[in-house]
Amino acid sequence: MYQDLLDKNKKLAVIGLGYVGLPIALEFARKIKVIGFDINAKRVEMMRNNIDPSQELESSAFDGCDIEFTNDLEVLKQANFFIVAVPTPVDEHNVPDLVPVQRASETIGKVIKKGDYVVFESTVYPGCTEEDCQPIIEKLSGLKNITDFKLGYSPERINPGDKEHTLAKIVKVVSGCDEESLDVIAKVYELVVTAGVHRASSIKVAEAAKIIENTQRDLNIALMNELSIIFDKMNINTFEVLEAAGTKWNFLKFQPGLVGGHCIGVDPYYLTHKSKELGYDSQVILAGRVINDGMAGYVAKKVLQHIIQNNGNVKDAKVLVMGATFKENVSDIRNSKVADVIKELKSFSLNVHVTDPHAESDEVKHEYGFELMSEIANDYDAVIVTVPHSAYKEFDDAYFAGITKPKAMIADLKGIYRNKIKNRFYWSL
């Protein structure tokens, strides 16, 4: 398989061309023949014109790539090595939504042939690849894992907006259903990952490794958020505390903030869901989730309290929210906790304006029901800077004084204006 891919006698296919799938597909396409498959015809057409629908990659990223973009199963049948990179969200009850990965498994079941390889990259709970996806592929194809095709798992480590820690520079965890598949899968990924690969002993180990990466970050941020609530009651600035504590060599430099996106705010629920199925109710992990999911309400109430104390008439008050994406310098609005802040503010009958230099207003409207403002006013009772976009870091005290009332609050969630706001009431997590 490896040599046939290298000699371009066989093709590799990536199923799902979002934030994870497209960079992987293009990286491989510089070395071997690739089929980029996505069910969204509009996205496929954009990529055929060297446009990344996720706005992460420049058009030059498509240069020199031997890739065919398609949503046609007949074209997908030409591939022999399949990589699945579809999203794995949770529903409104925080229950894992396996529909995308199950549908991808159905697609593979319709096109897979004897001798083919299938590697899942989507973040799932340990056991999902073999217990949920494999049976679907086997049922639709009539083939059996190990004897007819090879199954593997290699967790994605794409970080949207990060131009430093790119695919090639991050060690790739790989796993297979047997020794042969592990060796082949490792060699294939070594084609594009210059940092090297780590060979996990089993698919379950690789799945578990991925899910605890984000669970660990979630818990550490939850601790920072809880500390920020405590320190606020003590009139201590959390970021000053972290700056002081960070002078010790082994202090982990996490910060408080809203925890959204498609990884940190989602993946822990996959682990706790599986844990509950096995008869163990998570305590520490879910406690962290409760704290992080509650931060939107905490922020909204702090702003409301200030407005009540300084305005009186809440229904006439105006709040500007700066930042709608789930993190800085990206256009990704999936599972953005900023939307929860806005929902809370509106529940108090506040008039809320939202702006973001990276997000698309139509997309925000479709996903969350509110639009972005093209022009902002000059009489806000509060401004909440939720995401530290680079464009926001240029603003100063005079800027905020110019768009707010004299007794307005500047809620700087990530502390980027610390010690810079003098003419308005300043607050941060």
C-alpha positions in Angstrom: 0.0 0.0 0.0 2.7 2.5 1.0 4.8 2.0 -2.1 1.8 2.1 -4.4 0.7 5.4 -2.9 4.3 6.8 -3.2 4.4 5.6 -6.9 0.9 7.1 -7.4 -0.5 3.8 -8.4 -3.1 4.2 -5.7 -4.9 7.2 -4.2 -5.5 8.5 -0.8 -8.9 10.1 0.0 -9.8 12.5 2.8 -13.5 12.5 3.8 -14.6 15.8 5.3 -12.8 18.9 4.2 -13.2 21.3 7.1 -10.6 22.8 9.5 -9.0 19.4 9.9 -9.5 17.6 6.6 -8.5 20.2 4.1 -5.0 20.9 5.5 -4.3 17.1 5.7 -5.6 16.6 2.1 -3.4 19.3 0.7 -0.3 18.2 2.7 -0.6 14.7 1.3 -1.4 16.0 -2.2 2.1 17.5 -2.4 3.5 13.9 -2.1 0.9 11.5 -3.6 -2.5 11.5 -5.4 -5.4 12.6 -3.3 -9.2 12.7 -3.6 -10.8 15.4 -1.4 -14.4 14.3 -0.6 -17.1 16.5 1.0 -20.9 16.1 0.8 -21.3 19.9 0.5 -21.2 20.7 -3.2 -20.8 24.4 -2.6 -17.7 23.9 -0.5 -16.3 21.5 -3.1 -16.7 24.1 -5.8 -14.9 26.7 -3.7 -12.0 24.4 -3.1 -11.8 23.6 -6.8 -11.2 27.4 -7.2 -8.4 27.3 -4.5 -10.7 28.9 -1.8 -10.7 27.5 1.7 -14.3 27.7 2.9 -13.0 27.9 6.5 -10.8 30.9 5.7 -7.8 29.3 7.3 -5.6 28.7 4.2 -4.4 31.1 1.5 -5.0 30.2 -2.1 -1.3 29.5 -2.5 -1.8 26.5 -0.2 -3.4 24.7 -3.1 -0.5 25.2 -5.4 1.4 22.1 -6.5 -1.2 19.8 -5.1 -2.2 16.6 -7.0 -5.8 16.6 -5.7 -9.3 16.1 -7.1 -12.2 17.7 -5.1 -15.5 15.9 -5.3 -18.8 15.0 -3.7 -19.3 12.0 -6.1 -19.1 8.5 -4.7 -18.0 7.1 -8.0 -14.8 9.2 -7.9 -14.3 8.2 -4.2 -14.3 4.6 -5.3 -10.9 5.2 -7.0 -9.2 5.6 -3.6 -7.5 2.8 -1.6 -6.5 4.7 1.6 -9.3 6.6 3.4 -8.9 9.2 6.1 -12.1 10.3 7.9 -12.0 13.9 9.3 -15.6 14.8 9.9 -16.8 16.7 13.0 -18.0 15.0 16.2 -20.2 17.4 18.1 -22.5 17.0 21.1 -26.3 17.7 21.0 -28.2 20.2 23.2 -28.0 17.8 26.1 -24.2 17.3 25.7 -24.7 13.8 24.4 -22.2 12.8 21.7 -23.6 13.2 18.2 -22.1 10.3 16.2 -24.2 11.0 13.1 -21.4 12.6 11.0 -18.9 9.8 11.7 -21.6 7.1 11.2 -22.6 8.6 7.8 -18.9 8.7 6.9 -18.7 5.1 7.8 -21.7 4.3 5.6 -19.9 6.2 2.7 -16.8 4.1 3.2 -18.9 0.9 3.3 -20.2 1.7 -0.1 -16.8 2.4 -1.7 -14.2 0.2 0.1 -12.5 -2.7 -1.6 -10.4 -5.6 -0.5 -7.0 -4.5 0.6 -8.0 -0.9 1.4 -7.1 1.1 4.5 -9.4 3.3 6.7 -8.1 5.7 9.3 -10.3 7.8 11.4 -9.1 11.2 12.7 -12.4 12.4 14.2 -12.3 12.8 18.0 -14.3 10.0 19.7 -14.5 8.1 22.9 -12.2 5.0 23.3 -13.8 2.1 21.5 -15.9 4.1 19.0 -13.8 3.3 15.9 -14.0 -0.4 16.4 -17.4 -0.7 18.2 -19.5 1.9 16.3 -17.8 2.6 12.9 -16.3 -0.8 12.0 -19.6 -2.7 12.1 -21.2 -0.2 9.7 -18.3 -0.5 7.2 -18.4 -4.3 7.4 -22.2 -4.5 7.0 -22.4 -2.3 3.9 -19.2 -3.6 2.3 -19.5 -7.3 3.1 -15.8 -7.2 4.1 -14.1 -8.0 7.4 -11.6 -5.9 9.2 -8.0 -7.3 9.3 -8.8 -10.1 6.8 -10.2 -7.9 4.0 -9.4 -4.3 5.0 -7.3 -2.5 7.6 -8.7 -0.1 10.2 -6.7 2.5 12.1 -7.0 5.7 14.1 -4.8 8.8 14.2 -6.2 11.7 16.2 -6.2 15.1 14.5 -4.1 17.8 16.1 -5.0 20.8 14.0 -5.2 24.1 16.0 -7.3 26.7 14.0 -5.5 30.0 13.7 -2.2 28.6 14.8 0.4 29.3 12.1 3.3 27.9 14.2 2.0 24.4 15.3 1.0 23.2 11.9 0.3 19.6 10.8 3.9 18.8 9.8 5.4 20.2 13.0 3.3 18.2 15.5 4.1 14.6 16.4 1.3 12.4 15.0 -0.2 9.6 17.1 -1.0 6.6 14.9 -2.6 3.2 15.5 -3.8 0.2 13.6 -5.8 -3.0 13.9 -2.6 -5.2 13.7 1.2 -4.8 13.4 1.1 -4.7 9.6 -1.5 -1.9 9.5 0.3 0.1 12.2 3.5 0.0 10.2 1.8 1.1 6.9 -0.3 3.8 8.6 2.8 5.2 10.4 4.8 5.3 7.1 2.0 7.0 5.3 1.8 9.8 7.9 5.6 10.1 8.0 5.3 11.4 4.4 3.9 14.6 5.7 4.7 14.9 9.4 8.3 15.9 9.7 8.0 15.9 13.5 7.5 12.1 13.4 4.9 9.7 14.6 4.1 8.0 17.9 2.9 4.4 17.4 0.2 3.6 19.9 -0.3 0.0 21.0 -4.0 0.0 20.0 -6.7 2.0 18.5 -8.3 2.5 21.9 -5.1 3.9 23.3 -4.9 6.4 20.4 -8.5 7.4 20.9 -8.0 7.9 24.6 -4.8 9.9 24.1 -6.7 12.4 22.0 -9.6 12.9 24.3 -7.6 13.5 27.4 -5.5 16.2 25.6 -8.5 18.5 25.6 -10.0 17.2 28.8 -6.8 18.2 30.6 -6.9 21.7 29.1 -10.6 22.0 30.0 -9.9 21.1 33.6 -7.0 23.5 33.9 -9.0 26.4 32.4 -11.9 25.5 34.8 -9.5 25.9 37.7 -8.5 29.3 36.4 -12.1 30.3 36.0 -13.0 29.3 39.5 -10.0 31.2 40.8 -11.1 34.3 38.9 -14.5 34.2 40.6 -12.9 33.8 44.0 -10.3 36.5 43.4 -13.0 38.9 42.0 -14.7 38.7 45.4 -11.3 39.6 47.0 -10.8 42.6 44.6 -7.7 40.9 43.2 -6.9 40.9 39.5 -6.5 37.3 38.4 -4.1 38.1 35.6 -1.8 39.8 38.0 -1.9 36.7 40.2 -1.1 34.5 37.3 1.8 36.7 36.2 3.3 36.5 39.7 2.7 32.7 40.0 4.1 32.2 36.5 7.6 33.2 37.6 8.0 29.7 39.0 9.4 27.3 36.5 6.8 24.6 36.8 3.7 26.7 37.0 1.3 25.9 34.2 0.3 29.1 32.4 -3.4 28.6 31.8 -5.8 31.6 31.8 -9.5 32.1 32.6 -12.0 32.7 29.8 -14.9 31.4 27.8 -14.4 27.7 26.7 -16.0 27.0 23.4 -15.1 25.6 20.0 -15.3 22.1 18.7 -12.6 20.5 21.0 -12.1 21.6 24.5 -15.7 22.4 25.2 -16.9 19.2 23.6 -14.4 16.3 23.9 -14.8 15.8 27.7 -18.4 14.9 27.2 -17.4 12.0 24.9 -15.3 10.6 27.7 -17.9 11.1 30.5 -20.6 9.6 28.2 -18.6 6.4 27.7 -17.7 6.4 31.4 -21.4 6.5 32.4 -22.2 3.7 30.0 -19.6 1.6 31.9 -21.1 2.4 35.2 -18.9 5.2 36.4 -20.1 8.8 36.9 -17.3 11.2 36.3 -16.8 13.8 39.1 -13.8 15.9 38.4 -14.3 16.1 34.6 -17.9 17.1 34.8 -17.2 19.6 37.6 -14.8 21.4 35.3 -17.5 21.4 32.5 -20.0 22.9 34.9 -17.7 25.7 35.8 -16.7 26.5 32.2 -20.2 26.3 30.8 -21.4 28.6 33.6 -18.9 31.4 32.8 -21.1 33.0 30.1 -23.9 33.5 32.7 -21.3 34.8 35.2 -20.0 37.4 32.8 -23.5 38.6 31.8 -24.5 39.0 35.4 -21.4 41.1 36.3 -22.3 43.4 33.4 -25.9 43.6 34.4 -25.0 44.5 38.0 -22.8 47.4 36.8 -25.6 48.7 34.5 -28.2 48.5 37.3 -25.9 50.4 39.6 -25.0 53.1 37.1 -27.9 53.4 34.7 -31.1 52.4 36.4 -33.1 51.7 33.3 -31.9 48.4 32.0 -34.2 48.4 29.0 -32.6 51.5 27.6 -29.1 50.2 28.2 -26.8 49.2 25.3 -24.0 46.6 25.4 -21.4 46.1 22.8 -19.9 42.6 22.5 -16.6 42.5 20.7 -15.8 39.1 19.3 -18.2 36.3 18.2 -15.8 33.5 17.2 -14.8 30.8 19.7 -11.1 32.0 19.8 -8.9 34.8 18.6 -8.0 35.4 14.9 -10.2 32.7 13.4 -13.6 32.8 11.6 -14.8 29.6 13.4 -18.0 30.2 15.3 -18.8 26.6 16.2 -19.9 26.2 19.8 -18.9 29.8 20.5 -19.7 30.6 24.2 -19.9 34.2 23.2 -23.4 33.3 21.9 -24.3 32.2 25.4 -23.2 35.5 26.8 -25.3 37.4 24.3 -28.3 35.1 25.0 -27.9 35.8 28.8 -27.7 39.6 28.2 -30.8 39.6 26.0 -32.7 37.6 28.7 -32.2 40.7 30.9 -33.8 42.9 28.2 -30.5 44.6 27.3 -30.0 45.9 23.8 -27.0 44.0 22.5 -24.7 44.9 19.5 -22.1 42.4 18.3 -19.1 42.9 16.2 -16.2 40.7 14.9 -13.6 41.3 12.2 -13.3 37.6 11.3 -16.9 36.1 11.5 -19.5 36.3 8.8 -22.7 37.9 9.7 -24.9 35.6 7.7 -23.3 32.5 9.3 -23.7 34.0 12.8 -27.4 34.8 12.0 -28.0 31.2 10.7 -26.2 29.6 13.7 -27.3 31.8 16.6 -30.0 34.1 15.4 -28.3 37.5 15.7 -26.4 39.7 13.2 -23.1 41.5 13.4 -23.0 45.3 13.4 -21.2 47.0 10.5 -21.0 50.3 12.5 -20.9 50.7 16.2 -22.5 53.4 18.3 -21.0 55.9 20.8 -23.2 55.5 23.8 -22.7 52.0 25.2 -23.3 51.3 28.9 -20.9 48.4 28.7 -18.4 46.8 26.3 -17.4 43.2 26.6 -14.2 42.2 24.8 -14.7 38.4 24.6 -12.0 37.4 22.2 -8.5 38.9 22.0 -8.3 39.3 18.2 -5.1 41.0 17.1 -7.1 43.9 15.6 -8.6 44.7 19.0 -5.1 45.0 20.7 -4.6 48.4 18.9 -7.5 50.0 20.7 -6.7 52.3 23.7 -8.4 54.2 26.5 -9.4 57.0 24.2 -11.1 54.6 21.8 -13.3 53.0 24.5 -14.1 56.5 26.0 -15.3 57.5 22.5 -17.8 54.7 22.2 -19.2 54.6 25.7 -21.0 56.6 28.4 -18.9 58.1 31.2 -19.9 55.4 33.7 -19.6 52.5 31.3 -18.0 49.2 32.1 -15.2 47.7 29.9 -15.3 44.0 30.6 -12.0 42.7 29.2 -12.3 38.9 29.6 -8.8 38.0 28.6 -7.1 41.0 30.2 -5.5 42.5 27.1 -6.2 46.1 28.3 -5.0 45.6 31.9 -3.6 48.9 33.3 -4.6 50.7 30.1 -8.2 51.7 30.8 -8.3 54.8 33.0 -11.5 56.7 32.1 -14.0 53.9 32.4 -14.7 51.2 34.9 -12.4 48.3 34.0 -13.1 44.6 34.9 -11.6 41.4 33.7 -11.8 37.7 34.6 
